[in-house]
């Protein structure tokens, strides 16, 4: 069954593009029935990337999708074979990185990385699928092998990835449990410096809802101090690389504007919009899944972070708003992106690239299919290629 473009819903300026399920999607559902643990399937993603890279046909995104992102602060540009990036959380251990080019991605944000290795939250299951909304909840708790291992693997893979026009970023987070402000800043700075030496760009994850600690994007004074120290440290590091801050989609209008002012004042390169949505606030999303079925995914009873299709209705308006407020800032849009036409809608709204992950649990070869849909949407709008394309005001 071929993928076909349908319009599911139009409201408040947001168009939800939908897709028909093909044979591969039915096979994916059968695989999920056989391997019932979502976290086990998550670990198989890197194995799939390695197999895709080893077996023909080793497809790559169409050349018309290539895009070079040039940053307003003259950070080192990055060239992507496709504007579709794998979001942080999709490859926590920097495994088989080059293989993600054959899955259709133009970049991988690895991690999030902390200063030392972490097992993450002990509660099981830490992931739950919410198929009525093509979404999921997770409370992994920043499990990762630590920044030294991640940076070493990224550094080793960089040459091969660049030949495929696959950029590699590292997402940096604070170590949960460090409460003293000065110690927390020192911890993040050490992780940032090591990541900076290896990656093409850095994401600062200041909004993780899954560790039990207070999020940094809800502490404006601390966020201001942290970003000041990070950007001061960057002055002594070469070459100059992009630094983006990843914030949460549940911020109030006042809190969002406060974060934007702090980020702008600090001279940060850009934003990742957004992290997962706190599951404890699911009622604000008007989900098809009954709230009673969004069960705890942590020992404390917290419901983790929600990701997937349900978040797109927040993502597009946020990109439009922030592009108006901060026209020079680089924006990586993340949240509910599961169709290539959505990618183009976001690019036209002002995003420089997009990130996705949850869609891989619901669409077989999702990035490849989204690349084809993006090409179709471009042709329908008379856009020949993405490099150098600037949306009309």
FIKOLKOL-117814 format. One record per residue (C-alpha): residue number from 1; x, y, z. Coordinates in steps of 0.02 Angstrom, whole numbers, plus 50000, padded with zeros to 5 digits. Layout:
BEGIN
+-----+-------+-------+-------+
!   n !     u !     v !     w !
+-----+-------+-------+-------+
! NUM !     X !     Y !     Z !
...
+-----+-------+-------+-------+
//
This chain:
BEGIN
+-----+-------+-------+-------+
!   n !     u !     v !     w !
+-----+-------+-------+-------+
!   1 ! 50000 ! 50000 ! 50000 !
!   2 ! 50080 ! 50164 ! 49948 !
!   3 ! 50096 ! 50309 ! 50068 !
!   4 ! 49971 ! 50444 ! 50025 !
!   5 ! 49953 ! 50621 ! 50090 !
!   6 ! 49794 ! 50657 ! 50186 !
!   7 ! 49739 ! 50804 ! 50290 !
!   8 ! 49677 ! 50745 ! 50459 !
!   9 ! 49641 ! 50910 ! 50545 !
!  10 ! 49659 ! 51097 ! 50517 !
!  11 ! 49643 ! 51217 ! 50661 !
!  12 ! 49729 ! 51369 ! 50733 !
!  13 ! 49850 ! 51372 ! 50586 !
!  14 ! 49908 ! 51193 ! 50615 !
!  15 ! 49884 ! 51060 ! 50481 !
!  16 ! 49905 ! 50881 ! 50538 !
!  17 ! 49965 ! 50783 ! 50387 !
!  18 ! 49928 ! 50598 ! 50399 !
!  19 ! 49990 ! 50444 ! 50307 !
!  20 ! 49923 ! 50275 ! 50255 !
!  21 ! 50001 ! 50121 ! 50331 !
!  22 ! 50097 ! 50008 ! 50213 !
!  23 ! 50162 ! 49830 ! 50225 !
!  24 ! 50316 ! 49887 ! 50320 !
!  25 ! 50207 ! 49969 ! 50453 !
!  26 ! 50106 ! 49809 ! 50473 !
!  27 ! 50270 ! 49713 ! 50493 !
!  28 ! 50324 ! 49839 ! 50624 !
!  29 ! 50164 ! 49808 ! 50721 !
!  30 ! 50196 ! 49621 ! 50712 !
!  31 ! 50372 ! 49649 ! 50776 !
!  32 ! 50306 ! 49751 ! 50921 !
!  33 ! 50189 ! 49608 ! 50965 !
!  34 ! 50338 ! 49489 ! 50968 !
!  35 ! 50455 ! 49606 ! 51063 !
!  36 ! 50334 ! 49682 ! 51186 !
!  37 ! 50456 ! 49785 ! 51290 !
!  38 ! 50473 ! 49960 ! 51211 !
!  39 ! 50643 ! 49986 ! 51291 !
!  40 ! 50709 ! 49826 ! 51212 !
!  41 ! 50647 ! 49888 ! 51042 !
!  42 ! 50731 ! 50055 ! 51077 !
!  43 ! 50899 ! 49968 ! 51097 !
!  44 ! 50875 ! 49881 ! 50929 !
!  45 ! 50870 ! 50047 ! 50834 !
!  46 ! 51059 ! 50060 ! 50825 !
!  47 ! 51067 ! 49877 ! 50770 !
!  48 ! 50944 ! 49918 ! 50630 !
!  49 ! 51055 ! 50064 ! 50578 !
!  50 ! 51206 ! 49949 ! 50570 !
!  51 ! 51111 ! 49818 ! 50467 !
!  52 ! 51045 ! 49950 ! 50348 !
!  53 ! 51222 ! 50010 ! 50322 !
!  54 ! 51287 ! 49835 ! 50289 !
!  55 ! 51153 ! 49771 ! 50171 !
!  56 ! 51103 ! 49839 ! 50000 !
!  57 ! 51023 ! 49949 ! 49947 !
!  58 ! 51117 ! 50081 ! 50049 !
!  59 ! 51002 ! 50225 ! 50009 !
!  60 ! 51040 ! 50406 ! 50051 !
!  61 ! 50924 ! 50558 ! 50054 !
!  62 ! 50894 ! 50641 ! 49885 !
!  63 ! 51023 ! 50775 ! 49846 !
!  64 ! 50884 ! 50908 ! 49836 !
!  65 ! 50859 ! 50887 ! 50024 !
!  66 ! 51038 ! 50935 ! 50067 !
!  67 ! 51046 ! 51087 ! 50180 !
!  68 ! 51191 ! 51185 ! 50253 !
!  69 ! 51147 ! 51276 ! 50413 !
!  70 ! 51244 ! 51437 ! 50433 !
!  71 ! 51230 ! 51509 ! 50607 !
!  72 ! 51203 ! 51693 ! 50644 !
!  73 ! 51347 ! 51697 ! 50769 !
!  74 ! 51469 ! 51629 ! 50639 !
!  75 ! 51484 ! 51460 ! 50720 !
!  76 ! 51553 ! 51324 ! 50608 !
!  77 ! 51417 ! 51279 ! 50479 !
!  78 ! 51347 ! 51102 ! 50473 !
!  79 ! 51293 ! 51014 ! 50314 !
!  80 ! 51148 ! 50891 ! 50323 !
!  81 ! 51098 ! 50767 ! 50189 !
!  82 ! 50920 ! 50795 ! 50252 !
!  83 ! 50846 ! 50922 ! 50374 !
!  84 ! 50778 ! 50775 ! 50476 !
!  85 ! 50883 ! 50743 ! 50631 !
!  86 ! 50873 ! 50602 ! 50758 !
!  87 ! 50827 ! 50685 ! 50923 !
!  88 ! 50926 ! 50658 ! 51083 !
!  89 ! 50867 ! 50500 ! 51167 !
!  90 ! 50864 ! 50402 ! 51005 !
!  91 ! 51048 ! 50354 ! 51018 !
!  92 ! 51104 ! 50369 ! 51197 !
!  93 ! 51264 ! 50267 ! 51181 !
!  94 ! 51340 ! 50334 ! 51018 !
!  95 ! 51321 ! 50166 ! 50932 !
!  96 ! 51333 ! 50135 ! 50743 !
!  97 ! 51319 ! 50320 ! 50708 !
!  98 ! 51363 ! 50319 ! 50523 !
!  99 ! 51224 ! 50193 ! 50491 !
! 100 ! 51092 ! 50322 ! 50530 !
! 101 ! 51129 ! 50405 ! 50363 !
! 102 ! 51057 ! 50251 ! 50277 !
! 103 ! 50900 ! 50267 ! 50383 !
! 104 ! 50874 ! 50438 ! 50305 !
! 105 ! 50939 ! 50557 ! 50439 !
! 106 ! 51045 ! 50712 ! 50411 !
! 107 ! 51107 ! 50725 ! 50591 !
! 108 ! 51106 ! 50631 ! 50757 !
! 109 ! 51100 ! 50717 ! 50926 !
! 110 ! 51185 ! 50591 ! 51039 !
! 111 ! 51144 ! 50572 ! 51224 !
! 112 ! 51096 ! 50661 ! 51332 !
! 113 ! 51269 ! 50642 ! 51410 !
! 114 ! 51312 ! 50670 ! 51593 !
! 115 ! 51485 ! 50684 ! 51670 !
! 116 ! 51485 ! 50501 ! 51722 !
! 117 ! 51394 ! 50343 ! 51671 !
! 118 ! 51214 ! 50322 ! 51730 !
! 119 ! 51098 ! 50173 ! 51735 !
! 120 ! 50948 ! 50288 ! 51739 !
! 121 ! 50788 ! 50260 ! 51838 !
! 122 ! 50772 ! 50087 ! 51916 !
! 123 ! 50583 ! 50079 ! 51895 !
! 124 ! 50516 ! 49963 ! 51759 !
! 125 ! 50440 ! 49984 ! 51635 !
! 126 ! 50521 ! 50151 ! 51598 !
! 127 ! 50432 ! 50169 ! 51431 !
! 128 ! 50249 ! 50147 ! 51385 !
! 129 ! 50169 ! 50160 ! 51213 !
! 130 ! 50011 ! 50264 ! 51191 !
! 131 ! 49949 ! 50204 ! 51020 !
! 132 ! 49786 ! 50303 ! 51021 !
! 133 ! 49893 ! 50459 ! 51006 !
! 134 ! 50042 ! 50381 ! 50916 !
! 135 ! 50142 ! 50440 ! 51066 !
! 136 ! 50236 ! 50368 ! 51213 !
! 137 ! 50286 ! 50410 ! 51391 !
! 138 ! 50459 ! 50378 ! 51459 !
! 139 ! 50559 ! 50405 ! 51616 !
! 140 ! 50728 ! 50335 ! 51568 !
! 141 ! 50819 ! 50451 ! 51687 !
! 142 ! 50966 ! 50502 ! 51578 !
! 143 ! 51042 ! 50329 ! 51561 !
! 144 ! 51206 ! 50347 ! 51464 !
! 145 ! 51387 ! 50286 ! 51469 !
! 146 ! 51456 ! 50456 ! 51520 !
! 147 ! 51529 ! 50598 ! 51418 !
! 148 ! 51703 ! 50522 ! 51397 !
! 149 ! 51636 ! 50367 ! 51310 !
! 150 ! 51510 ! 50466 ! 51206 !
! 151 ! 51637 ! 50597 ! 51151 !
! 152 ! 51764 ! 50463 ! 51105 !
! 153 ! 51638 ! 50369 ! 50997 !
! 154 ! 51576 ! 50529 ! 50914 !
! 155 ! 51755 ! 50582 ! 50877 !
! 156 ! 51793 ! 50413 ! 50797 !
! 157 ! 51637 ! 50417 ! 50689 !
! 158 ! 51647 ! 50598 ! 50634 !
! 159 ! 51749 ! 50575 ! 50475 !
! 160 ! 51638 ! 50435 ! 50407 !
! 161 ! 51481 ! 50531 ! 50452 !
! 162 ! 51540 ! 50692 ! 50369 !
! 163 ! 51576 ! 50598 ! 50207 !
! 164 ! 51391 ! 50552 ! 50210 !
! 165 ! 51338 ! 50730 ! 50259 !
! 166 ! 51279 ! 50667 ! 50428 !
! 167 ! 51314 ! 50792 ! 50568 !
! 168 ! 51341 ! 50735 ! 50747 !
! 169 ! 51289 ! 50836 ! 50899 !
! 170 ! 51300 ! 50794 ! 51083 !
! 171 ! 51162 ! 50835 ! 51206 !
! 172 ! 51233 ! 50886 ! 51375 !
! 173 ! 51138 ! 50871 ! 51540 !
! 174 ! 51177 ! 50901 ! 51723 !
! 175 ! 51209 ! 50754 ! 51839 !
! 176 ! 51052 ! 50721 ! 51942 !
! 177 ! 51077 ! 50738 ! 52129 !
! 178 ! 51203 ! 50880 ! 52122 !
! 179 ! 51112 ! 51014 ! 52221 !
! 180 ! 51240 ! 51152 ! 52254 !
! 181 ! 51225 ! 51282 ! 52115 !
! 182 ! 51411 ! 51310 ! 52093 !
! 183 ! 51445 ! 51122 ! 52090 !
! 184 ! 51305 ! 51095 ! 51963 !
! 185 ! 51375 ! 51229 ! 51848 !
! 186 ! 51550 ! 51155 ! 51864 !
! 187 ! 51479 ! 50983 ! 51823 !
! 188 ! 51389 ! 51044 ! 51666 !
! 189 ! 51541 ! 51146 ! 51611 !
! 190 ! 51656 ! 50994 ! 51621 !
! 191 ! 51535 ! 50890 ! 51517 !
! 192 ! 51511 ! 51033 ! 51395 !
! 193 ! 51698 ! 51056 ! 51366 !
! 194 ! 51725 ! 50872 ! 51329 !
! 195 ! 51575 ! 50865 ! 51213 !
! 196 ! 51631 ! 51024 ! 51124 !
! 197 ! 51797 ! 50947 ! 51072 !
! 198 ! 51708 ! 50805 ! 50982 !
! 199 ! 51538 ! 50859 ! 50914 !
! 200 ! 51482 ! 50970 ! 50771 !
! 201 ! 51359 ! 51060 ! 50886 !
! 202 ! 51306 ! 51054 ! 51068 !
! 203 ! 51132 ! 51046 ! 51143 !
! 204 ! 51108 ! 51098 ! 51324 !
! 205 ! 50968 ! 50993 ! 51397 !
! 206 ! 50899 ! 51108 ! 51532 !
! 207 ! 50725 ! 51032 ! 51532 !
! 208 ! 50732 ! 50846 ! 51569 !
! 209 ! 50571 ! 50798 ! 51664 !
! 210 ! 50632 ! 50623 ! 51711 !
! 211 ! 50763 ! 50634 ! 51848 !
! 212 ! 50668 ! 50699 ! 52000 !
! 213 ! 50774 ! 50858 ! 52001 !
! 214 ! 50706 ! 51032 ! 51970 !
! 215 ! 50722 ! 51075 ! 51787 !
! 216 ! 50847 ! 51211 ! 51748 !
! 217 ! 50728 ! 51301 ! 51630 !
! 218 ! 50612 ! 51335 ! 51777 !
! 219 ! 50751 ! 51419 ! 51877 !
! 220 ! 50785 ! 51582 ! 51785 !
! 221 ! 50924 ! 51648 ! 51897 !
! 222 ! 51017 ! 51483 ! 51887 !
! 223 ! 50989 ! 51469 ! 51699 !
! 224 ! 51059 ! 51644 ! 51676 !
! 225 ! 51216 ! 51599 ! 51775 !
! 226 ! 51238 ! 51433 ! 51685 !
! 227 ! 51224 ! 51506 ! 51510 !
! 228 ! 51341 ! 51648 ! 51554 !
! 229 ! 51474 ! 51523 ! 51610 !
! 230 ! 51446 ! 51410 ! 51458 !
! 231 ! 51461 ! 51551 ! 51333 !
! 232 ! 51612 ! 51623 ! 51422 !
! 233 ! 51695 ! 51452 ! 51413 !
! 234 ! 51657 ! 51441 ! 51227 !
! 235 ! 51762 ! 51598 ! 51196 !
! 236 ! 51918 ! 51497 ! 51237 !
! 237 ! 51872 ! 51346 ! 51131 !
! 238 ! 51905 ! 51327 ! 50945 !
! 239 ! 51835 ! 51311 ! 50817 !
! 240 ! 51676 ! 51405 ! 50861 !
! 241 ! 51530 ! 51283 ! 50867 !
! 242 ! 51343 ! 51307 ! 50886 !
! 243 ! 51268 ! 51295 ! 51060 !
! 244 ! 51080 ! 51267 ! 51070 !
! 245 ! 50967 ! 51261 ! 51223 !
! 246 ! 50828 ! 51132 ! 51234 !
! 247 ! 50677 ! 51193 ! 51332 !
! 248 ! 50512 ! 51116 ! 51385 !
! 249 ! 50344 ! 51135 ! 51296 !
! 250 ! 50248 ! 51162 ! 51459 !
! 251 ! 50320 ! 51333 ! 51503 !
! 252 ! 50192 ! 51469 ! 51534 !
! 253 ! 50195 ! 51619 ! 51417 !
! 254 ! 50284 ! 51721 ! 51550 !
! 255 ! 50411 ! 51584 ! 51585 !
! 256 ! 50442 ! 51557 ! 51399 !
! 257 ! 50473 ! 51742 ! 51370 !
! 258 ! 50587 ! 51744 ! 51522 !
! 259 ! 50687 ! 51598 ! 51452 !
! 260 ! 50698 ! 51680 ! 51282 !
! 261 ! 50765 ! 51841 ! 51357 !
! 262 ! 50898 ! 51747 ! 51456 !
! 263 ! 50947 ! 51645 ! 51303 !
! 264 ! 50956 ! 51799 ! 51193 !
! 265 ! 51057 ! 51897 ! 51321 !
! 266 ! 51180 ! 51753 ! 51338 !
! 267 ! 51217 ! 51751 ! 51152 !
! 268 ! 51167 ! 51569 ! 51130 !
! 269 ! 51163 ! 51508 ! 50949 !
! 270 ! 50990 ! 51433 ! 50951 !
! 271 ! 50850 ! 51330 ! 51025 !
! 272 ! 50783 ! 51153 ! 51017 !
! 273 ! 50593 ! 51163 ! 51027 !
! 274 ! 50550 ! 51056 ! 51127 !
! 275 ! 50589 ! 50921 ! 51253 !
! 276 ! 50455 ! 50796 ! 51305 !
! 277 ! 50296 ! 50859 ! 51389 !
! 278 ! 50279 ! 50815 ! 51575 !
! 279 ! 50157 ! 50670 ! 51589 !
! 280 ! 50085 ! 50740 ! 51750 !
! 281 ! 50011 ! 50881 ! 51645 !
! 282 ! 49937 ! 50768 ! 51510 !
! 283 ! 49765 ! 50842 ! 51538 !
! 284 ! 49821 ! 51000 ! 51446 !
! 285 ! 49854 ! 50902 ! 51286 !
! 286 ! 49676 ! 50839 ! 51258 !
! 287 ! 49737 ! 50666 ! 51215 !
! 288 ! 49635 ! 50521 ! 51147 !
! 289 ! 49717 ! 50411 ! 51279 !
! 290 ! 49618 ! 50419 ! 51442 !
! 291 ! 49719 ! 50505 ! 51578 !
! 292 ! 49697 ! 50351 ! 51687 !
! 293 ! 49798 ! 50251 ! 51561 !
! 294 ! 49949 ! 50366 ! 51572 !
! 295 ! 50025 ! 50267 ! 51714 !
! 296 ! 50179 ! 50306 ! 51818 !
! 297 ! 50347 ! 50265 ! 51741 !
! 298 ! 50450 ! 50306 ! 51895 !
! 299 ! 50459 ! 50242 ! 52073 !
! 300 ! 50397 ! 50410 ! 52138 !
! 301 ! 50235 ! 50396 ! 52040 !
! 302 ! 50284 ! 50527 ! 51911 !
! 303 ! 50222 ! 50497 ! 51734 !
! 304 ! 50381 ! 50541 ! 51641 !
! 305 ! 50386 ! 50639 ! 51481 !
! 306 ! 50263 ! 50624 ! 51336 !
! 307 ! 50322 ! 50627 ! 51157 !
! 308 ! 50246 ! 50593 ! 50987 !
! 309 ! 50110 ! 50656 ! 50872 !
! 310 ! 50010 ! 50740 ! 51010 !
! 311 ! 50145 ! 50874 ! 51032 !
! 312 ! 50143 ! 50943 ! 50855 !
! 313 ! 50001 ! 51062 ! 50891 !
! 314 ! 50119 ! 51153 ! 51009 !
! 315 ! 50276 ! 51140 ! 50902 !
! 316 ! 50222 ! 51235 ! 50747 !
! 317 ! 50147 ! 51388 ! 50837 !
! 318 ! 50301 ! 51396 ! 50950 !
! 319 ! 50417 ! 51401 ! 50800 !
! 320 ! 50313 ! 51539 ! 50721 !
! 321 ! 50311 ! 51640 ! 50883 !
! 322 ! 50495 ! 51623 ! 50923 !
! 323 ! 50548 ! 51659 ! 50745 !
! 324 ! 50455 ! 51825 ! 50759 !
! 325 ! 50530 ! 51864 ! 50930 !
! 326 ! 50709 ! 51812 ! 50891 !
! 327 ! 50731 ! 51813 ! 50702 !
! 328 ! 50917 ! 51771 ! 50702 !
! 329 ! 50913 ! 51622 ! 50820 !
! 330 ! 50935 ! 51448 ! 50747 !
! 331 ! 50785 ! 51335 ! 50781 !
! 332 ! 50781 ! 51145 ! 50780 !
! 333 ! 50596 ! 51098 ! 50793 !
! 334 ! 50555 ! 50940 ! 50890 !
! 335 ! 50387 ! 50868 ! 50941 !
! 336 ! 50257 ! 50768 ! 50846 !
! 337 ! 50343 ! 50771 ! 50676 !
! 338 ! 50290 ! 50614 ! 50584 !
! 339 ! 50262 ! 50669 ! 50403 !
! 340 ! 50372 ! 50753 ! 50273 !
! 341 ! 50243 ! 50889 ! 50239 !
! 342 ! 50256 ! 50938 ! 50422 !
! 343 ! 50443 ! 50958 ! 50397 !
! 344 ! 50414 ! 51082 ! 50258 !
! 345 ! 50279 ! 51174 ! 50358 !
! 346 ! 50405 ! 51196 ! 50499 !
! 347 ! 50544 ! 51252 ! 50382 !
! 348 ! 50427 ! 51381 ! 50308 !
! 349 ! 50378 ! 51436 ! 50484 !
! 350 ! 50560 ! 51472 ! 50522 !
! 351 ! 50640 ! 51311 ! 50582 !
! 352 ! 50814 ! 51273 ! 50516 !
! 353 ! 50795 ! 51085 ! 50539 !
! 354 ! 50683 ! 50963 ! 50631 !
! 355 ! 50710 ! 50822 ! 50754 !
! 356 ! 50609 ! 50665 ! 50782 !
! 357 ! 50615 ! 50499 ! 50873 !
! 358 ! 50445 ! 50432 ! 50929 !
! 359 ! 50384 ! 50416 ! 50750 !
! 360 ! 50509 ! 50273 ! 50728 !
! 361 ! 50399 ! 50170 ! 50844 !
! 362 ! 50247 ! 50193 ! 50731 !
! 363 ! 50314 ! 50206 ! 50552 !
! 364 ! 50431 ! 50083 ! 50471 !
! 365 ! 50580 ! 50172 ! 50391 !
! 366 ! 50502 ! 50334 ! 50452 !
! 367 ! 50643 ! 50453 ! 50404 !
! 368 ! 50656 ! 50382 ! 50228 !
! 369 ! 50469 ! 50399 ! 50203 !
! 370 ! 50469 ! 50575 ! 50273 !
! 371 ! 50609 ! 50621 ! 50154 !
! 372 ! 50504 ! 50562 ! 50006 !
! 373 ! 50352 ! 50657 ! 50072 !
! 374 ! 50458 ! 50812 ! 50097 !
! 375 ! 50515 ! 50802 ! 49915 !
! 376 ! 50335 ! 50784 ! 49858 !
! 377 ! 50281 ! 50934 ! 49963 !
! 378 ! 50427 ! 51038 ! 49895 !
! 379 ! 50380 ! 50998 ! 49716 !
! 380 ! 50199 ! 51041 ! 49750 !
! 381 ! 50255 ! 51212 ! 49813 !
! 382 ! 50380 ! 51241 ! 49674 !
! 383 ! 50535 ! 51221 ! 49782 !
! 384 ! 50680 ! 51142 ! 49688 !
! 385 ! 50802 ! 51113 ! 49832 !
! 386 ! 50822 ! 51161 ! 50014 !
! 387 ! 50999 ! 51231 ! 50014 !
! 388 ! 50982 ! 51417 ! 50002 !
! 389 ! 50792 ! 51409 ! 50009 !
! 390 ! 50719 ! 51551 ! 50111 !
! 391 ! 50532 ! 51551 ! 50149 !
! 392 ! 50435 ! 51706 ! 50103 !
! 393 ! 50395 ! 51824 ! 50245 !
+-----+-------+-------+-------+
//
